[in-house]
Amino acid sequence: MKMFFCILLLITFLPNEVSAERMKDDRELAIVIDDFGNNMGGTEEMLKLPVTLTVAIMPFLETTERDAKLAHSFGHEVIVHVPMEPLRGKKSWLGPGAITTNLSNSEIRKRINDAVDAVPHAVGMNHHMGSKATADERVMRIVLEVCRERGLYYLDSKTTDKSVIPTLAEEIGVPYLENELFFDDVYTLRHMSRKAQELAERLKDHEAHIAIGHVGIAGEKMVAVLNEYIPIFKDEAVIVRLSEMIPGFEMIDESMP
């Protein structure tokens, strides 16, 4: 009788547990953290979080190389965070090597190649600011052509709804993804927690999701929110590198010189 009861328990509960695990495996989440490279607030704490991140590192800054190597050593994925011209604000806010719409084709190409060279271990690219540049077909065609030549994917941070990236990436043949949510578009713990909870609810829909946070002014707050919500995210989805959302990307990457 005791043996029968044990078997009955297995029959009753095991399928549900397996089913729940399979449902979780159907859902993927990539957490991207922008603005590394300038010894920003929360840098080391962010890299030590118990989860695999995609780390976007700005080129040509004080800790660009150090942050890229450190992120890679922790098992995080590294991408180039290219400063690009916004619709509002001063170009001087962007920092060195920025892509602006008044540059010549050859200068844009040079700056993008130099940016990739400046960030060790980079396998992809996204933009810092860029609401004006990413709506400019001439500019983004050159950027994406370099991505194709260098074997990089592109993450559209979606800082404008006029982005030309999806259309051009498909035409040129560059793997691309789109950001869905910013955790910290407002720098308060309450807002960031609310956005993290919103993401947790979205994870129930069996889709792949991408969310962006930042180191910097609110870096330590972002770390605190992620520390709280990572266990919740893990219950609902598998947390992956961005490249794992691109079918066959590892083969594309390996085929590049």
BANUTI-859385 format. One record per atom (N, C-alpha, C): residue in one letter; z, x, y. Coordinates in steps of 0.1 Angstrom, whole numbers. Layout:
# BANUTI-859385
SITE  rest     zz     xx     yy
SITE     a      Z      X      Y
...
This chain:
# BANUTI-859385
SITE  rest     zz     xx     yy
SITE     m      0      8    -12
SITE     m      0      0      0
SITE     m      0      9     13
SITE     k      8     19     12
SITE     k      8     28     24
SITE     k     -5     35     26
SITE     m    -12     39     15
SITE     m    -25     45     17
SITE     m    -35     36     23
SITE     f    -35     23     18
SITE     f    -44     13     23
SITE     f    -42     10     38
SITE     f    -29     11     42
SITE     f    -26      9     56
SITE     f    -32     20     65
SITE     c    -31     32     60
SITE     c    -36     44     67
SITE     c    -52     43     69
SITE     i    -58     39     58
SITE     i    -73     37     58
SITE     i    -77     26     68
SITE     l    -69     15     68
SITE     l    -72      4     77
SITE     l    -70      9     91
SITE     l    -61     17     94
SITE     l    -59     22    108
SITE     l    -71     31    112
SITE     l    -76     39    103
SITE     l    -88     47    106
SITE     l   -100     38    108
SITE     i   -102     28    100
SITE     i   -113     19    102
SITE     i   -112     12    115
SITE     t   -100      8    119
SITE     t    -98      0    131
SITE     t   -100      8    144
SITE     f    -95     21    144
SITE     f    -94     28    156
SITE     f   -105     39    158
SITE     l   -109     45    147
SITE     l   -118     56    148
SITE     l   -132     52    155
SITE     p   -138     41    151
SITE     p   -151     38    158
SITE     p   -150     36    173
SITE     n   -138     30    177
SITE     n   -137     28    192
SITE     n   -135     42    199
SITE     e   -128     51    192
SITE     e   -126     64    199
SITE     e   -139     72    199
SITE     v   -147     71    188
SITE     v   -160     78    188
SITE     v   -169     71    198
SITE     s   -169     58    199
SITE     s   -177     51    209
SITE     s   -174     55    223
SITE     a   -161     56    226
SITE     a   -156     60    240
SITE     a   -161     74    243
SITE     e   -160     83    233
SITE     e   -165     96    236
SITE     e   -180     97    238
SITE     r   -187     89    230
SITE     r   -202     89    232
SITE     r   -205     83    246
SITE     m   -198     73    250
SITE     m   -201     67    264
SITE     m   -198     78    274
SITE     k   -187     85    273
SITE     k   -184     96    283
SITE     k   -195    106    283
SITE     d   -200    110    271
SITE     d   -210    120    270
SITE     d   -223    116    277
SITE     d   -225    103    278
SITE     d   -237     97    285
SITE     d   -237     99    300
SITE     r   -225    102    305
SITE     r   -223    103    320
SITE     r   -221    117    324
SITE     e   -228    122    334
SITE     e   -226    135    339
SITE     e   -222    135    353
SITE     l   -214    145    357
SITE     l   -210    146    371
SITE     l   -211    161    375
SITE     a   -218    164    386
SITE     a   -219    177    391
SITE     a   -211    177    405
SITE     i   -202    186    406
SITE     i   -194    188    419
SITE     i   -199    200    426
SITE     v   -205    198    437
SITE     v   -210    210    445
SITE     v   -201    212    457
SITE     i   -198    225    459
SITE     i   -189    229    470
SITE     i   -197    238    480
SITE     d   -199    234    492
SITE     d   -207    241    502
SITE     d   -199    250    510
SITE     d   -206    259    517
SITE     d   -201    267    529
SITE     d   -193    280    524
SITE     f   -194    284    512
SITE     f   -189    297    509
SITE     f   -197    308    516
SITE     g   -190    320    517
SITE     g   -197    332    522
SITE     g   -191    337    535
SITE     n   -182    330    541
SITE     n   -176    335    554
SITE     n   -161    335    553
SITE     n   -155    337    542
SITE     n   -141    338    540
SITE     n   -134    325    545
SITE     m   -140    314    541
SITE     m   -136    301    546
SITE     m   -123    296    539
SITE     g   -116    287    546
SITE     g   -104    282    540
SITE     g   -105    275    527
SITE     g    -97    278    518
SITE     g    -97    272    504
SITE     g   -106    279    494
SITE     t   -112    290    498
SITE     t   -122    297    490
SITE     t   -117    301    476
SITE     e   -106    308    476
SITE     e   -101    313    463
SITE     e    -95    302    455
SITE     e    -88    292    462
SITE     e    -82    281    455
SITE     e    -93    272    448
SITE     m   -104    271    455
SITE     m   -115    262    450
SITE     m   -121    269    437
SITE     l   -123    282    438
SITE     l   -129    289    426
SITE     l   -120    289    414
SITE     k   -107    287    416
SITE     k    -97    287    405
SITE     k    -95    273    399
SITE     l   -102    263    404
SITE     l   -100    249    399
SITE     l   -104    249    384
SITE     p    -97    241    376
SITE     p   -100    241    362
SITE     p   -112    233    358
SITE     v   -123    236    364
SITE     v   -136    228    362
SITE     v   -147    237    366
SITE     t   -159    234    360
SITE     t   -171    242    364
SITE     t   -177    235    377
SITE     l   -179    243    387
SITE     l   -185    239    400
SITE     l   -198    244    402
SITE     t   -206    238    411
SITE     t   -218    245    416
SITE     t   -214    249    430
SITE     v   -215    262    433
SITE     v   -210    268    445
SITE     v   -222    272    454
SITE     a   -222    266    466
SITE     a   -233    269    475
SITE     a   -229    279    486
SITE     i   -235    291    486
SITE     i   -231    302    494
SITE     i   -241    305    504
SITE     m   -236    306    517
SITE     m   -245    309    528
SITE     m   -248    324    528
SITE     p   -261    328    531
SITE     p   -265    342    531
SITE     p   -261    349    544
SITE     f   -260    362    543
SITE     f   -259    371    554
SITE     f   -246    371    562
SITE     l   -235    366    554
SITE     l   -222    365    561
SITE     l   -212    375    554
SITE     e   -200    375    560
SITE     e   -190    386    556
SITE     e   -187    386    541
SITE     t   -186    375    535
SITE     t   -182    375    521
SITE     t   -193    369    512
SITE     t   -205    369    516
SITE     t   -216    363    508
SITE     t   -216    369    494
SITE     e   -218    382    494
SITE     e   -219    388    481
SITE     e   -207    387    473
SITE     r   -195    389    479
SITE     r   -182    388    471
SITE     r   -180    375    466
SITE     d   -183    364    474
SITE     d   -181    351    469
SITE     d   -190    347    457
SITE     a   -203    352    458
SITE     a   -212    349    448
SITE     a   -208    355    435
SITE     k   -204    368    435
SITE     k   -200    375    423
SITE     k   -187    369    417
SITE     l   -178    366    426
SITE     l   -165    360    422
SITE     l   -168    346    415
SITE     a   -176    338    421
SITE     a   -179    325    416
SITE     a   -185    326    402
SITE     h   -195    335    401
SITE     h   -202    338    388
SITE     h   -192    342    377
SITE     s   -182    351    381
SITE     s   -173    356    372
SITE     s   -163    345    367
SITE     f   -161    335    375
SITE     f   -153    323    370
SITE     f   -161    313    363
SITE     g   -174    315    361
SITE     g   -182    306    353
SITE     g   -189    295    361
SITE     h   -188    296    374
SITE     h   -194    286    383
SITE     h   -209    289    385
SITE     e   -217    279    388
SITE     e   -231    281    391
SITE     e   -232    284    406
SITE     v   -241    293    409
SITE     v   -243    298    423
SITE     v   -257    293    428
SITE     i   -257    287    440
SITE     i   -269    284    447
SITE     i   -269    289    461
SITE     v   -280    290    467
SITE     v   -281    295    481
SITE     v   -280    283    491
SITE     h   -271    285    500
SITE     h   -268    274    510
SITE     h   -275    278    523
SITE     v   -287    274    525
SITE     v   -296    279    536
SITE     v   -293    271    549
SITE     p   -289    278    560
SITE     p   -287    270    572
SITE     p   -300    266    578
SITE     m   -301    253    581
SITE     m   -313    247    586
SITE     m   -311    239    599
SITE     e   -321    238    607
SITE     e   -319    231    620
SITE     e   -315    216    619
SITE     p   -305    212    626
SITE     p   -301    198    626
SITE     p   -308    191    638
SITE     l   -308    178    638
SITE     l   -313    170    649
SITE     l   -304    171    661
SITE     r   -291    172    659
SITE     r   -281    174    670
SITE     r   -273    186    668
SITE     g   -269    192    679
SITE     g   -261    204    679
SITE     g   -269    216    683
SITE     k   -263    227    685
SITE     k   -269    240    689
SITE     k   -274    248    677
SITE     k   -285    254    679
SITE     k   -291    263    668
SITE     k   -281    274    665
SITE     s   -274    278    676
SITE     s   -265    290    674
SITE     s   -254    287    665
SITE     w   -251    274    662
SITE     w   -240    271    653
SITE     w   -244    274    638
SITE     l   -257    276    636
SITE     l   -261    278    622
SITE     l   -258    291    616
SITE     g   -258    302    624
SITE     g   -255    315    619
SITE     g   -268    322    616
SITE     p   -267    334    610
SITE     p   -279    343    608
SITE     p   -289    338    598
SITE     g   -302    340    601
SITE     g   -312    337    591
SITE     g   -315    322    590
SITE     a   -312    314    600
SITE     a   -314    300    600
SITE     a   -329    296    600
SITE     i   -332    285    593
SITE     i   -346    280    593
SITE     i   -347    269    604
SITE     t   -355    272    614
SITE     t   -357    263    625
SITE     t   -372    259    626
SITE     t   -375    248    632
SITE     t   -388    243    632
SITE     t   -398    250    641
SITE     n   -393    259    649
SITE     n   -402    267    658
SITE     n   -406    280    652
SITE     l   -402    283    640
SITE     l   -405    295    633
SITE     l   -420    295    628
SITE     s   -426    306    627
SITE     s   -439    307    621
SITE     s   -438    305    606
SITE     n   -449    303    599
SITE     n   -449    301    585
SITE     n   -444    314    578
SITE     s   -449    326    583
SITE     s   -446    338    577
SITE     s   -431    341    579
SITE     e   -425    338    590
SITE     e   -411    340    593
SITE     e   -402    331    584
SITE     i   -406    319    582
SITE     i   -399    310    573
SITE     i   -398    316    559
SITE     r   -410    320    554
SITE     r   -411    325    541
SITE     r   -402    338    539
SITE     k   -403    346    549
SITE     k   -395    359    549
SITE     k   -380    355    549
SITE     r   -376    346    557
SITE     r   -361    343    558
SITE     r   -356    337    545
SITE     i   -365    328    539
SITE     i   -360    322    526
SITE     i   -359    332    515
SITE     n   -369    341    514
SITE     n   -369    351    504
SITE     n   -357    361    506
SITE     d   -354    364    519
SITE     d   -343    373    522
SITE     d   -330    366    518
SITE     a   -329    353    521
SITE     a   -317    345    518
SITE     a   -314    345    503
SITE     v   -325    343    495
SITE     v   -323    343    480
SITE     v   -318    357    476
SITE     d   -324    368    481
SITE     d   -320    381    478
SITE     d   -306    384    481
SITE     a   -301    378    491
SITE     a   -287    380    496
SITE     a   -276    374    488
SITE     v   -280    365    479
SITE     v   -269    357    472
SITE     v   -271    360    457
SITE     p   -263    370    451
SITE     p   -264    373    437
SITE     p   -262    361    428
SITE     h   -269    361    417
SITE     h   -268    351    406
SITE     h   -273    337    410
SITE     a   -280    335    422
SITE     a   -284    322    426
SITE     a   -295    316    417
SITE     v   -293    304    413
SITE     v   -304    297    404
SITE     v   -309    285    411
SITE     g   -304    282    423
SITE     g   -309    270    430
SITE     g   -307    272    445
SITE     m   -310    261    453
SITE     m   -308    262    467
SITE     m   -305    248    473
SITE     n   -297    247    483
SITE     n   -296    235    491
SITE     n   -295    239    506
SITE     h   -293    229    515
SITE     h   -293    233    529
SITE     h   -280    230    536
SITE     h   -277    237    546
SITE     h   -265    236    555
SITE     h   -270    229    567
SITE     m   -265    217    570
SITE     m   -270    208    581
SITE     m   -284    204    578
SITE     g   -294    207    587
SITE     g   -308    206    583
SITE     g   -315    192    584
SITE     s   -308    183    592
SITE     s   -314    170    593
SITE     s   -328    170    600
SITE     k   -331    180    608
SITE     k   -344    181    615
SITE     k   -354    189    606
SITE     a   -349    200    601
SITE     a   -358    208    592
SITE     a   -363    202    580
SITE     t   -354    194    573
SITE     t   -357    188    560
SITE     t   -366    176    562
SITE     a   -369    172    574
SITE     a   -378    161    577
SITE     a   -392    166    581
SITE     d   -393    179    582
SITE     d   -405    186    586
SITE     d   -413    191    574
SITE     e   -425    185    572
SITE     e   -433    188    560
SITE     e   -437    202    560
SITE     r   -441    208    571
SITE     r   -446    222    572
SITE     r   -435    231    567
SITE     v   -423    230    573
SITE     v   -412    238    570
SITE     v   -408    237    555
SITE     m   -406    225    551
SITE     m   -401    223    537
SITE     m   -411    227    526
SITE     r   -424    226    530
SITE     r   -434    230    520
SITE     r   -433    245    517
SITE     i   -430    253    527
SITE     i   -429    267    526
SITE     i   -416    270    518
SITE     v   -405    264    522
SITE     v   -392    266    515
SITE     v   -394    263    500
SITE     l   -400    252    497
SITE     l   -401    248    483
SITE     l   -411    256    475
SITE     e   -421    261    482
SITE     e   -430    271    475
SITE     e   -423    283    471
SITE     v   -414    288    480
SITE     v   -406    300    476
SITE     v   -397    297    464
SITE     c   -391    285    464
SITE     c   -383    281    453
SITE     c   -391    281    440
SITE     r   -403    276    440
SITE     r   -411    276    428
SITE     r   -414    290    424
SITE     e   -417    299    433
SITE     e   -420    313    430
SITE     e   -408    320    425
SITE     r   -396    317    429
SITE     r   -384    324    425
SITE     r   -377    317    414
SITE     g   -383    306    409
SITE     g   -377    299    397
SITE     g   -364    291    401
SITE     l   -363    286    413
SITE     l   -351    279    417
SITE     l   -353    264    418
SITE     y   -342    257    415
SITE     y   -343    242    418
SITE     y   -338    240    432
SITE     y   -340    228    437
SITE     y   -335    224    450
SITE     y   -327    212    450
SITE     l   -315    212    456
SITE     l   -306    201    458
SITE     l   -308    196    472
SITE     d   -313    183    473
SITE     d   -314    177    487
SITE     d   -300    172    490
SITE     s   -294    178    500
SITE     s   -281    173    504
SITE     s   -281    160    511
SITE     k   -292    155    514
SITE     k   -294    142    520
SITE     k   -286    140    533
SITE     t   -289    150    542
SITE     t   -283    149    556
SITE     t   -292    140    565
SITE     t   -304    136    560
SITE     t   -312    126    567
SITE     t   -319    117    557
SITE     d   -322    105    561
SITE     d   -329     96    552
SITE     d   -344     98    554
SITE     k   -348    107    563
SITE     k   -362    110    565
SITE     k   -367    123    558
SITE     s   -359    127    548
SITE     s   -362    140    541
SITE     s   -375    139    534
SITE     v   -383    150    535
SITE     v   -396    150    528
SITE     v   -395    158    515
SITE     i   -383    162    511
SITE     i   -381    170    499
SITE     i   -385    164    486
SITE     p   -382    151    483
SITE     p   -385    145    471
SITE     p   -401    145    468
SITE     t   -408    141    479
SITE     t   -423    140    477
SITE     t   -429    154    475
SITE     l   -424    164    484
SITE     l   -430    177    483
SITE     l   -426    184    470
SITE     a   -414    183    466
SITE     a   -409    189    454
SITE     a   -417    184    442
SITE     e   -420    172    441
SITE     e   -428    166    430
SITE     e   -442    172    431
SITE     e   -448    172    442
SITE     e   -461    177    444
SITE     e   -462    192    440
SITE     i   -453    200    445
SITE     i   -453    215    443
SITE     i   -448    219    429
SITE     g   -440    210    423
SITE     g   -435    213    409
SITE     g   -422    221    409
SITE     v   -413    217    419
SITE     v   -400    223    419
SITE     v   -390    213    414
SITE     p   -381    216    404
SITE     p   -371    207    400
SITE     p   -361    204    412
SITE     y   -358    191    414
SITE     y   -350    188    425
SITE     y   -340    177    421
SITE     l   -329    177    429
SITE     l   -319    167    427
SITE     l   -314    162    440
SITE     e   -307    151    441
SITE     e   -303    145    454
SITE     e   -288    143    454
SITE     n   -281    147    464
SITE     n   -267    144    466
SITE     n   -265    129    468
SITE     e   -254    124    463
SITE     e   -251    110    463
SITE     e   -239    107    473
SITE     l   -230    117    474
SITE     l   -217    114    481
SITE     l   -211    126    487
SITE     f   -207    126    499
SITE     f   -199    136    505
SITE     f   -184    132    504
SITE     f   -176    141    499
SITE     f   -162    138    498
SITE     f   -155    138    512
SITE     d   -160    148    520
SITE     d   -152    152    532
SITE     d   -160    151    545
SITE     d   -168    140    546
SITE     d   -175    138    559
SITE     d   -166    134    570
SITE     v   -154    130    566
SITE     v   -142    129    576
SITE     v   -131    137    570
SITE     y   -125    146    579
SITE     y   -115    156    574
SITE     y   -101    151    573
SITE     t    -99    140    566
SITE     t    -85    135    564
SITE     t    -83    133    549
SITE     l    -71    135    544
SITE     l    -68    134    530
SITE     l    -70    119    526
SITE     r    -67    110    534
SITE     r    -69     96    531
SITE     r    -84     93    528
SITE     h    -92     97    537
SITE     h   -107     95    535
SITE     h   -112    102    523
SITE     m   -108    114    521
SITE     m   -113    122    510
SITE     m   -109    116    497
SITE     s    -96    111    496
SITE     s    -91    105    484
SITE     s    -99     92    481
SITE     r   -102     85    492
SITE     r   -109     72    491
SITE     r   -123     75    485
SITE     k   -130     85    490
SITE     k   -143     89    485
SITE     k   -142     93    470
SITE     a   -132    101    467
SITE     a   -130    105    453
SITE     a   -128     93    444
SITE     q   -120     83    448
SITE     q   -118     71    440
SITE     q   -131     63    439
SITE     e   -139     63    450
SITE     e   -152     56    449
SITE     e   -161     63    439
SITE     l   -161     76    438
SITE     l   -169     83    428
SITE     l   -164     80    414
SITE     a   -151     80    412
SITE     a   -145     77    399
SITE     a   -150     63    394
SITE     e   -151     53    403
SITE     e   -156     40    399
SITE     e   -171     41    396
SITE     r   -178     48    403
SITE     r   -193     49    401
SITE     r   -196     56    387
SITE     l   -187     64    383
SITE     l   -189     71    370
SITE     l   -189     62    358
SITE     k   -185     50    360
SITE     k   -185     40    349
SITE     k   -199     34    346
SITE     d   -209     38    354
SITE     d   -222     31    353
SITE     d   -232     38    344
SITE     h   -228     49    336
SITE     h   -236     56    327
SITE     h   -248     64    334
SITE     e   -247     67    346
SITE     e   -257     74    353
SITE     e   -251     89    356
SITE     a   -261     98    360
SITE     a   -256    111    364
SITE     a   -253    110    379
SITE     h   -243    117    383
SITE     h   -238    117    397
SITE     h   -236    131    403
SITE     i   -238    132    416
SITE     i   -237    145    423
SITE     i   -229    142    435
SITE     a   -218    150    438
SITE     a   -210    148    450
SITE     a   -208    162    456
SITE     i   -207    162    469
SITE     i   -205    175    477
SITE     i   -192    175    484
SITE     g   -185    186    484
SITE     g   -174    189    492
SITE     g   -176    203    499
SITE     h   -166    207    506
SITE     h   -167    220    514
SITE     h   -154    228    514
SITE     v   -156    241    515
SITE     v   -145    250    519
SITE     v   -146    250    534
SITE     g   -135    255    541
SITE     g   -136    256    555
SITE     g   -124    249    561
SITE     i   -126    242    572
SITE     i   -116    235    580
SITE     i   -107    227    571
SITE     a   -113    219    562
SITE     a   -105    210    554
SITE     a   -106    215    539
SITE     g   -108    228    537
SITE     g   -109    233    524
SITE     g    -97    231    515
SITE     e    -85    233    521
SITE     e    -73    232    513
SITE     e    -71    217    509
SITE     k    -74    208    518
SITE     k    -73    194    515
SITE     k    -83    190    504
SITE     m    -95    196    505
SITE     m   -105    193    494
SITE     m   -100    197    481
SITE     v    -94    209    480
SITE     v    -88    214    468
SITE     v    -77    205    462
SITE     a    -69    200    471
SITE     a    -58    191    467
SITE     a    -63    178    461
SITE     v    -73    173    468
SITE     v    -80    160    463
SITE     v    -86    163    449
SITE     l    -93    173    448
SITE     l   -100    176    435
SITE     l    -90    179    424
SITE     n    -79    186    427
SITE     n    -68    188    417
SITE     n    -63    175    412
SITE     e    -62    165    421
SITE     e    -57    152    417
SITE     e    -67    144    409
SITE     y    -80    145    412
SITE     y    -90    136    407
SITE     y    -98    142    395
SITE     i    -97    155    393
SITE     i   -105    161    382
SITE     i   -101    155    369
SITE     p    -88    154    366
SITE     p    -85    147    353
SITE     p    -91    133    352
SITE     i    -91    126    363
SITE     i    -97    112    363
SITE     i   -112    113    360
SITE     f   -119    122    367
SITE     f   -133    124    365
SITE     f   -136    128    351
SITE     k   -128    137    345
SITE     k   -130    141    331
SITE     k   -129    130    321
SITE     d   -120    120    324
SITE     d   -119    109    315
SITE     d   -131    100    315
SITE     e   -139    101    326
SITE     e   -151     92    327
SITE     e   -164     98    325
SITE     a   -165    112    326
SITE     a   -178    119    325
SITE     a   -176    133    321
SITE     v   -187    139    317
SITE     v   -187    153    315
SITE     v   -191    161    328
SITE     i   -183    170    332
SITE     i   -186    177    344
SITE     i   -195    189    341
SITE     v   -206    190    348
SITE     v   -216    200    344
SITE     v   -221    207    357
SITE     r   -228    218    354
SITE     r   -235    225    365
SITE     r   -247    217    369
SITE     l   -252    219    381
SITE     l   -264    211    385
SITE     l   -276    214    376
SITE     s   -278    226    372
SITE     s   -289    230    364
SITE     s   -289    222    350
SITE     e   -277    218    346
SITE     e   -277    211    333
SITE     e   -282    197    334
SITE     m   -284    192    346
SITE     m   -290    179    349
SITE     m   -305    179    349
SITE     i   -311    192    348
SITE     i   -325    193    348
SITE     i   -330    197    335
SITE     p   -337    187    328
SITE     p   -342    190    314
SITE     p   -350    203    313
SITE     g   -346    212    304
SITE     g   -354    224    302
SITE     g   -353    234    313
SITE     f   -344    233    322
SITE     f   -343    243    333
SITE     f   -340    257    328
SITE     e   -331    257    318
SITE     e   -327    271    313
SITE     e   -339    278    307
SITE     m   -349    271    302
SITE     m   -362    278    297
SITE     m   -370    282    309
SITE     i   -370    274    320
SITE     i   -378    278    332
SITE     i   -372    290    338
SITE     d   -358    291    338
SITE     d   -351    302    344
SITE     d   -354    315    336
SITE     e   -353    313    323
SITE     e   -355    325    314
SITE     e   -369    331    315
SITE     s   -379    322    318
SITE     s   -393    326    319
SITE     s   -396    334    331
SITE     m   -388    333    341
SITE     m   -390    340    354
SITE     m   -387    355    353
SITE     p   -395    364    360
SITE     p   -392    378    359
SITE     p   -379    382    366
